[in-house]
Each structure stands twice: as structure tokens, then as C-alpha cells.
Amino acid sequence: MGQHVSRTDFEWTEDQEPHAPRRKEILAKYPQIKRLFGYDPKFKWIVTAMVLTQLLMLYLVKNWSWYTVLGLAYCFGGVINHSLMLAIHEISHNLAFGHARPMANKILGIFANLPIGLPFACAFKKYHLEHHRYQGDDELDSDIPTSLEAKLFCTTGGKLLWLFLQPLFYALRPVFTRPRSPTKLELFNTVLQLSFNFAVFYFLGAKSLVYMLGGSLLAMGVHPVAGHFISEHYMFKKGFETYSYYGPLNWITFNVGYHNEHHDFPAVPGSRLPQVCSYVPQVCSSGM
């Protein structure tokens, strides 16, 4: 299965989550960054347009060949669905309607969840905010692969297999590492999503359902838009826990590549994260 990795353990440190002190230090020097805080009024319309595009595609693909459906699921539908997943990431920070309208944010998240097929919009927030608060904590940050994953997928071939299975691990890891009782809204999200999936299958057929679910799963695995799962927090240089990417894939991922900037200033919507670089260019120039 390929060469075994050279190290057998995680990088351990007693330091606190790095972005809170960075935020305090940067804001003290560049207080004008606070002007970027707040929600993006255009965001809800972008999300709505993507959802409507996918609904149209669900109707169109029902009579197309399986080769066409699978190809589109990987190259088109999966990209939009992955972008919608990252829209839900933005919504988890209340960047669609602001902190004053939490329910409006949640409703938009459930709506954005529909073409994805996997009910996670409401549950995602509580785990993701813990990821920000406790980044790198092996017990509290469910974004970190478990020690069992590290031991099982420790060769080149094993890591490739892990990439293919990334959707499974990303979805199920919190269930085992940080189990929580579902809220009423999470149950509603699940029931509505499963009902929508059934309606797609019943009225449009298997090809539409495969286009929807297959696209979501394929675009979370070995896919260009899924590269951020690896690039964001996997330690490539000792002492640096978060990395930024400034390439063209940010155009379709709500600038999630600006990940240092996002963790430093989660109150800044993705559309404005590049402007952080105009205030703090030395941070953006390094990407770490």
C-alpha cells in the first residue's frame, strides 16, 4: 500500500488556540479591520441562485445517460453542492442575516442544505464553533482525525483511501468523539431533508437522486474543491496550525481559502476576507 509515514504521533503543544491572541494583537494595531465585520446582504441571493440551479438540474438530468449524470455530478453538481456546504459554514457564523436574526440564518441553512442531500445544516454549527474555540484540542475539536484514523491510514495508499472516505469520516467523527442529543431543529432538518430526497426519487427518479447525493459525496473526497480540508489545518510547517490559499478556487468557495483570515476574524464574511489582506499584508503574504 505504499511507504509508511515517517512519524507516528501528532504534534503536541501546551499553547492555547492561536487565533484569539492573534486577533487581539492585530486589532490593537489595525482597528480599522472592524469595519469589515457584519453580514453580507448579497449572500442570501447567491445561495438562493445556487439552490435554484440545482433544482433545475435535478429536473434536467432525469432522462440523461448514467455517464452524463455521473460526469455532471462530479464536475458541476458536486462543485455547487460543495459551495453550498461552505455557504452553510458561512451561515454557522450568522453571516447571512447577522447575529440579530439567528432564526433567519438557520432557515437559510436548511434551505441551502436541500440540494446537498445530507442533513447537517443545523448540527454543523455547534461542532464548527467548537473547532474555532478549541482548535487543535484532540478531544474538543472534531475536525482533527482520530488516533485510530492515523493508525489505520498510515501509508500512501491508505491515505488515498482515507481521502475517498473523507465524507464518511467528516460526517461520523463528531458522532463518536463528541456525541450530542439532537435538538428539535436538527430533527426538523433531518426529516425535511429525507422527505425532499424521497420526493426527488419518487417524482424524478434514481438519476436525479444520484446526481444530488453522488455529487455531494464525490466533491468531498478526491476532488479539487475538497482540497481545503487538507490545506486548512494539516501541519506542513512546524509551529503553524492554519494555512491560507489565495488561488482561483476561492471564487466558488466563498473565499474559504483565506483560512487564517477567517479564524482570526470569523465575524468577517467570506466576500470581505480578501480586504483583510489590504490591512495586514504581512499575514497574507506568508499564508500562515
C-alpha positions in Angstrom: 0.0 0.0 0.0 3.0 2.3 -0.3 5.6 3.8 2.1 4.7 4.2 5.8 4.7 7.7 7.1 7.8 8.8 8.9 6.1 10.0 12.2 3.8 8.0 14.4 2.1 10.7 16.5 0.6 14.1 16.3 2.4 17.3 17.1 1.7 18.2 20.7 1.9 21.6 22.3 0.6 23.2 25.5 -0.1 26.6 23.8 -3.6 27.9 23.6 -5.7 28.1 20.4 -3.5 30.5 18.3 -6.1 32.8 16.7 -7.6 34.5 19.8 -4.3 36.2 20.8 -3.5 37.0 17.1 -6.9 38.6 16.8 -6.3 40.8 19.8 -2.9 41.8 18.7 -3.9 42.6 15.1 -7.0 44.6 16.1 -4.9 46.6 18.5 -2.6 47.6 15.6 -5.2 47.7 12.9 -8.6 48.6 14.5 -10.0 49.5 11.0 -10.5 45.8 10.4 -13.6 46.1 12.5 -15.2 47.9 9.6 -15.3 44.6 7.7 -17.4 42.9 10.5 -21.0 42.1 9.8 -23.2 40.1 7.4 -23.1 40.2 3.6 -26.5 41.4 2.3 -25.9 39.8 -1.1 -25.1 36.4 0.3 -28.7 35.1 0.6 -29.4 35.8 -3.1 -26.2 33.9 -4.1 -27.3 30.9 -2.1 -30.8 31.1 -3.5 -29.5 31.2 -7.0 -27.3 28.1 -6.4 -30.2 26.1 -4.9 -32.5 27.0 -7.8 -29.8 26.0 -10.3 -29.5 22.6 -8.6 -33.3 22.2 -8.6 -33.3 22.8 -12.3 -30.5 20.3 -12.8 -32.4 17.7 -10.9 -35.2 18.0 -13.4 -32.9 18.1 -16.4 -30.8 15.0 -15.6 -33.6 12.6 -15.1 -33.6 11.5 -18.7 -29.9 11.7 -19.4 -27.5 8.8 -19.6 -25.8 7.5 -16.5 -22.4 8.5 -17.8 -23.6 12.1 -18.3 -25.2 12.1 -14.9 -22.1 10.9 -13.1 -19.8 13.2 -15.0 -22.0 16.2 -14.2 -22.3 15.1 -10.6 -18.5 15.3 -10.3 -17.8 18.3 -12.5 -20.8 20.5 -11.9 -23.3 19.4 -9.3 -20.7 18.4 -6.8 -19.0 21.8 -7.1 -22.2 23.6 -6.5 -23.1 21.3 -3.6 -19.7 21.8 -2.0 -20.1 25.5 -2.4 -23.5 25.2 -0.6 -21.7 23.3 2.2 -19.4 26.2 2.5 -22.4 28.6 2.4 -23.7 26.6 5.5 -20.3 27.2 7.0 -20.8 31.0 6.5 -24.3 30.7 7.9 -23.0 29.0 11.0 -21.3 32.3 11.8 -24.5 34.2 11.3 -23.1 36.0 8.2 -26.2 35.7 6.1 -28.5 37.9 8.2 -26.4 38.9 11.2 -26.4 37.9 14.8 -29.7 39.8 15.5 -31.6 37.3 13.3 -30.4 33.8 14.3 -33.5 32.0 13.1 -33.3 33.6 9.6 -29.8 32.3 9.4 -30.9 28.8 10.4 -33.8 28.7 7.9 -31.5 29.7 5.1 -29.1 27.0 6.2 -31.8 24.4 6.0 -32.8 25.7 2.6 -29.2 25.6 1.3 -29.0 22.0 2.6 -31.7 20.7 0.3 -29.7 20.0 -2.9 -26.9 18.5 -0.8 -29.0 15.6 0.3 -27.2 15.0 3.6 -28.9 16.7 6.6 -26.3 18.6 8.5 -27.0 22.3 8.4 -28.3 22.6 12.0 -25.9 20.2 13.6 -22.8 21.6 11.9 -22.8 24.9 13.8 -22.3 23.6 17.3 -19.3 21.4 16.2 -17.8 24.1 14.0 -17.9 26.8 16.6 -16.1 24.4 19.0 -13.5 23.9 16.2 -12.9 27.7 16.3 -12.9 27.9 20.1 -10.7 24.8 20.7 -8.7 24.5 17.5 -6.2 21.6 17.8 -7.6 20.1 21.0 -7.7 16.4 20.4 -10.8 15.9 22.5 -12.9 19.0 21.7 -12.0 19.8 18.0 -13.9 17.2 16.0 -12.1 18.4 12.8 -9.0 16.5 13.9 -8.7 12.9 12.7 -8.7 10.4 15.5 -5.7 8.4 16.5 -7.4 5.4 15.1 -7.6 7.0 11.7 -3.9 7.9 11.9 -3.0 4.3 12.7 -5.2 2.7 10.1 -4.4 5.1 7.2 -0.6 5.5 7.7 0.7 4.6 4.2 0.5 6.4 0.8 -2.3 4.0 -0.4 -4.0 4.2 2.9 -4.1 8.0 2.9 -5.5 7.9 -0.6 -8.2 5.6 0.6 -8.8 8.0 3.5 -9.4 10.8 1.0 -12.0 8.8 -0.8 -13.7 8.1 2.6 -13.3 11.7 3.8 -17.1 12.4 3.6 -17.8 9.4 5.9 -15.2 10.4 8.5 -16.1 14.1 8.4 -19.8 13.3 9.0 -19.4 10.5 11.6 -16.4 11.6 13.5 -18.3 14.0 15.8 -21.0 11.4 16.5 -18.3 9.2 18.1 -15.9 11.8 19.6 -18.5 14.4 20.7 -21.9 12.8 20.8 -24.8 15.2 21.5 -28.6 14.8 21.7 -30.2 16.3 18.6 -32.2 19.5 19.0 -35.8 19.9 17.7 -34.4 22.0 14.8 -31.9 19.3 13.9 -34.6 16.7 13.8 -36.7 19.0 11.6 -33.7 19.5 9.3 -33.3 15.7 9.1 -37.0 14.9 8.5 -37.3 17.7 5.9 -34.1 16.6 4.1 -35.1 12.9 4.0 -38.6 13.9 2.7 -37.0 16.1 0.0 -34.7 13.2 -1.0 -37.7 10.8 -1.2 -39.6 13.4 -3.3 -36.7 13.7 -5.7 -36.5 9.9 -6.1 -40.3 9.5 -6.4 -41.0 12.3 -8.9 -37.7 12.5 -10.8 -36.1 9.1 -10.4 -32.9 7.5 -9.4 -30.6 9.5 -11.7 -31.7 12.8 -10.2 -31.1 11.4 -6.7 -27.7 10.0 -7.7 -26.7 13.4 -9.3 -27.6 15.1 -6.0 -26.1 12.7 -3.4 -23.3 11.4 -5.6 -22.2 15.0 -6.4 -22.1 15.9 -2.7 -20.0 12.8 -1.8 -17.7 12.9 -4.7 -16.9 16.6 -4.2 -16.0 15.9 -0.5 -13.5 13.3 -1.5 -10.8 13.3 -4.1 -11.9 16.5 -5.8 -10.2 19.9 -6.4 -12.7 21.8 -4.3 -12.2 19.5 -1.4 -8.5 20.3 -1.2 -9.2 22.9 1.6 -10.0 20.0 4.0 -6.3 19.2 3.9 -4.8 22.6 3.3 -6.5 24.4 6.2 -5.1 22.8 9.3 -2.8 19.9 8.5 0.6 20.9 9.8 3.0 21.4 6.9 5.5 23.6 8.8 6.2 23.1 12.5 4.6 25.7 14.7 1.9 26.7 12.2 -1.6 25.3 12.6 -3.6 27.2 10.0 -2.8 27.9 6.3 -4.3 30.1 3.7 -4.8 29.5 0.0 -5.2 32.5 -2.4 -5.9 30.8 -5.7 -8.9 30.8 -8.0 -10.9 28.1 -6.2 -11.8 30.8 -3.7 -14.2 32.2 -6.3 -16.5 29.3 -5.9 -15.9 28.5 -2.2 -16.8 31.8 -0.5 -13.1 32.5 0.0 -12.7 29.7 2.5 -9.1 29.5 1.3 -8.5 32.7 3.3 -8.4 30.5 6.4 -6.0 32.3 8.6 -8.0 35.4 8.0 -11.3 33.6 8.7 -10.0 32.1 12.0 -8.6 35.5 13.0 -11.8 37.3 12.2 -14.8 34.9 12.0 -17.1 38.0 12.1 -15.9 39.0 8.6 -17.9 37.4 5.8 -16.1 35.5 3.1 -16.7 38.2 0.5 -14.7 40.6 2.6 -11.8 38.4 3.7 -9.5 39.5 0.8 -9.8 43.0 2.2 -8.2 41.8 5.4 -5.0 41.4 3.4 -5.1 45.1 2.4 -4.9 45.9 6.1 -2.5 43.2 7.2 -0.5 42.3 4.1 2.4 40.6 6.0 0.0 37.9 7.3 -1.4 37.2 3.8 1.9 37.2 2.1 3.1 34.2 4.2 -0.2 32.3 4.0 0.4 31.1 7.6 
